[in-house]
Amino acid sequence: MSEATAVLRGLTFAALALCLGGCYHAAQNLSDSLDAGAIARSTDGSGAVKYSVPATSLVSNASVKLTPNLSLSLENMLIGAAIYYFVDPLAPNWEGEMTRLSEDTFSIAMRSKRFRSTGGDGEAGRVFRRNAEQIVREGGFGGYSIQAYSEGIESELIGAYRYAEGTIRISRR
C-alpha cells in the first residue's frame, strides 16, 4: 500500500470518527433521552421494562432487488464494502522500499499486507531476490551479493504482518 493510500485511509477513519462523534447527544436524565428518541422503552408481558439504545437502527432496512428472487440488503452491502476495504484483494502482497546506501550498496525493506488469502511462507526471500535482481538489471550492473538479510513477523493491535529487510552489494560489469 502506498503512502497516499495509507494517508487516505487515515483521513477516512478520522472523518468517520468526527461524523459519528457529532451524533452524540448528552442527555441530562433518562426522560430527556426518551423524549429525544435516543432510547426506546418497552414493557413485556410480565411488566418488566426494557430499554434499547439506539431507539432506531443506524442502517435503514433498504435493499436492492437484483432479480425477482434475489435482493441484497444495505447492511450486507456495507459489510461487504468494509471487508473489501480492509482486505483489498487486488493490492500487491508486498510493498517495498529500496534505498541506496553507498555507491555499491543498497538496502531493501519490505512489508506484507496485513490480511492475505494465502500464508506467504517462504515468499519474502523470493520477493527480496526479485527486488535485488531488478536493481541489477535497471542499473546495468554485473550481479549482487547479499550482505545481510532478516525476516520475521511484527504483531500489532489488529493482526500481524510479515517483514523482510536486507542489504545487497552490487558488482560492476
C-alpha positions in Angstrom: 0.0 0.0 0.0 1.4 3.4 -1.0 1.8 6.3 1.4 -1.0 8.2 -0.3 -3.4 5.2 0.2 -2.4 5.0 3.9 -3.0 8.7 4.3 -6.4 8.5 2.6 -7.4 5.6 4.8 -6.4 7.5 7.9 -8.3 10.6 6.8 -11.4 8.4 6.1 -11.3 7.0 9.6 -10.8 10.5 11.1 -13.8 11.8 9.1 -15.9 8.8 10.2 -15.0 9.4 13.8 -15.9 13.1 13.6 -19.2 12.3 11.9 -20.1 9.7 14.5 -18.9 11.8 17.3 -21.2 14.6 16.2 -24.2 12.2 16.7 -23.7 12.0 20.4 -26.5 13.7 22.4 -25.6 14.4 26.1 -28.8 13.9 28.0 -29.3 15.3 31.5 -31.5 12.4 32.5 -33.3 9.3 31.2 -36.5 11.2 30.4 -34.6 13.7 28.1 -33.2 10.7 26.1 -36.7 9.1 25.8 -38.1 12.5 24.6 -35.3 12.9 22.1 -35.9 9.4 20.7 -32.3 8.3 21.6 -33.6 5.4 23.8 -36.6 3.2 23.2 -38.6 1.9 26.2 -40.9 -1.1 26.1 -42.7 -3.3 28.6 -43.0 -7.1 28.1 -46.0 -9.3 29.2 -44.7 -9.7 32.7 -44.4 -5.9 33.2 -40.5 -5.8 33.0 -39.2 -2.6 31.4 -36.7 -3.0 28.6 -34.6 -0.1 27.1 -33.0 -0.2 23.7 -30.1 2.1 22.7 -30.2 3.4 20.0 -34.0 3.6 19.6 -33.9 3.1 15.9 -31.5 1.2 13.6 -28.4 3.1 12.4 -28.7 1.4 9.0 -32.1 1.6 7.2 -33.9 -1.5 6.2 -33.3 -0.9 2.4 -32.4 -3.5 -0.1 -31.5 -3.7 -3.8 -33.5 -6.2 -5.8 -31.1 -7.9 -8.2 -33.5 -10.5 -9.7 -37.1 -11.3 -8.9 -35.9 -13.8 -6.3 -32.7 -12.2 -5.1 -32.2 -9.0 -3.2 -29.2 -7.6 -1.4 -29.7 -5.6 1.9 -28.0 -2.3 2.6 -26.5 -3.9 5.7 -24.9 -6.7 3.7 -23.6 -4.2 1.1 -21.9 -2.2 3.9 -20.3 -5.2 5.4 -19.0 -6.4 2.0 -17.6 -2.9 1.3 -15.9 -2.8 4.7 -14.3 -6.2 4.2 -13.1 -5.3 0.7 -11.7 -2.0 2.1 -9.6 -3.8 4.7 -8.6 -6.9 2.8 -8.2 -5.3 -0.6 -7.7 -8.5 -2.6 -6.3 -6.6 -5.7 -3.4 -5.0 -3.8 0.1 -6.5 -4.1 1.1 -8.8 -1.3 4.3 -7.0 -0.6 5.3 -3.3 -0.6 9.0 -2.4 -0.5 11.4 0.4 -0.2 14.8 0.4 -1.9 17.5 2.8 -0.6 21.0 3.4 -2.0 23.3 3.4 1.0 26.6 4.0 -0.9 27.9 3.7 -4.5 27.7 -0.1 -4.4 25.3 -0.9 -1.5 21.5 -1.0 -1.4 19.1 -1.5 1.4 15.8 -3.3 0.7 12.9 -3.2 3.2 9.7 -5.0 2.5 6.4 -5.4 4.4 3.5 -7.7 3.5 -0.1 -6.6 3.5 -1.9 -7.4 6.8 -4.6 -9.7 5.6 -3.7 -12.2 2.9 -5.7 -15.0 1.4 -2.7 -17.3 1.5 0.0 -18.0 4.1 3.0 -16.5 2.3 5.6 -18.7 4.0 8.9 -18.5 2.1 7.6 -15.8 -0.1 9.8 -13.0 1.4 13.1 -14.4 0.2 11.9 -14.7 -3.4 10.5 -11.2 -3.4 13.8 -9.9 -1.9 15.8 -11.6 -4.6 13.4 -10.3 -7.3 14.0 -6.7 -6.0 17.7 -7.2 -5.9 17.7 -8.5 -9.5 15.6 -5.5 -10.5 18.3 -3.2 -9.1 21.0 -5.0 -11.0 19.0 -5.1 -14.3 17.9 -1.5 -14.2 21.4 -0.2 -13.2 23.2 -2.3 -15.7 25.3 -4.0 -13.0 27.0 -7.4 -13.3 25.5 -9.0 -10.2 24.9 -8.7 -6.5 25.7 -10.4 -3.2 23.6 -10.4 -0.1 25.4 -8.8 2.8 22.6 -9.1 5.4 19.1 -10.5 5.4 16.4 -11.0 8.0 12.7 -11.6 8.1 10.0 -12.0 10.7 6.6 -11.2 11.9 5.5 -7.9 13.5 2.5 -8.0 15.8 0.2 -5.1 16.1 -3.1 -4.3 17.8 -5.1 -5.6 14.8 -3.4 -8.6 13.2 0.3 -9.1 12.2 2.3 -8.6 9.1 5.5 -10.2 7.7 8.6 -8.2 7.0 11.9 -8.8 5.3 14.9 -6.5 5.1 18.4 -6.8 3.9 21.4 -5.2 2.3 23.0 -6.1 -1.0 26.3 -5.1 -2.6 26.3 -4.9 -6.4 29.3 -5.7 -8.6 30.2 -3.8 -11.8 30.5 -5.5 -15.2 
